[in-house]
Amino acid sequence: MDGPQTIRMKRSLPPRWLALCALPAACLALAACVQAPSKAKTAHRSSESAARTLSDTFKPSLASDYPEITSEEMGRRFLKLVDGLKTVDALAPGYVAAQTGLPLKYVSAGKVHSFTLHEPKSGWYYGLNYYQSPAAGWKTASVEFNNPANPGADMAPVCGLDFDGYAAVLKGMGFVMTPTYDMHGNVVEYHFYRGELDVSVGYREQARSTQAEETHYCVESISVRGAK
């Protein structure tokens, strides 16, 4: 099996930003919570402080503010970052930002560094994230694509570089592709291994309107971490 074009996908694994609060929808929801009216003045002041901290630390940008950073360009910059890695030891916020040329900002709510762009017309968000878990002893960098208002929306606006495109570049870098299956035998994502590196790619069909769209696969998330 060469790739996802030979199978019917249901959904890939949930994007990691949902857990890390790396993209605006989760962050705005949290902000709404901390800004909710409180009977206690001290709690109200604490909420305002938390909201200001969140707002000052991370603010998603419009894609139109960075016309050169399309979803495809962000993906290619991430692939360049991956290609330059020997191990994940080099991964750090400053290194990721320097190698991609993208201004990561720290999101205290999710303890993640992120740079996220939003396309209002299509509803799609795409972002570069860095997360480290000192307790677990691992760290990862990723690019995520999500449409909170319409999770099943056509991915065409963020599919300039599709699954086959990512896979071809990774294979050209010397990575070996291996599928991951769920309990029903469906492929949920692919892992690409090279030395100590593990690149995981979650994907789904572009859309479900036509057969051509159902058999064209787009990337929902791509991340790199240690293969240990």
Buried (B, 14 or more C-beta within 10 A) or exposed (E): EEBBEEEEBEBBBEBBBBEBBBBBBBBBEBBEEBBEEBEEEEEBEEBEEBBEEBEEBBEBBEBEEBEEBBBBBBBBBBBBBBBEBEEBEEBBBEBBBEBBEBEBBBBBBBBBBBBBBBBEEBBBBBBBBBBBEEEEEBBBBBBBBBBBEEEEBBBBBBBBBBBBBBBEBBBEBEBEBEBBEEEEEBBBBBBBBBEBBBBBBBBBBBBEEEEEBBBBBBBBBBBBBBBE
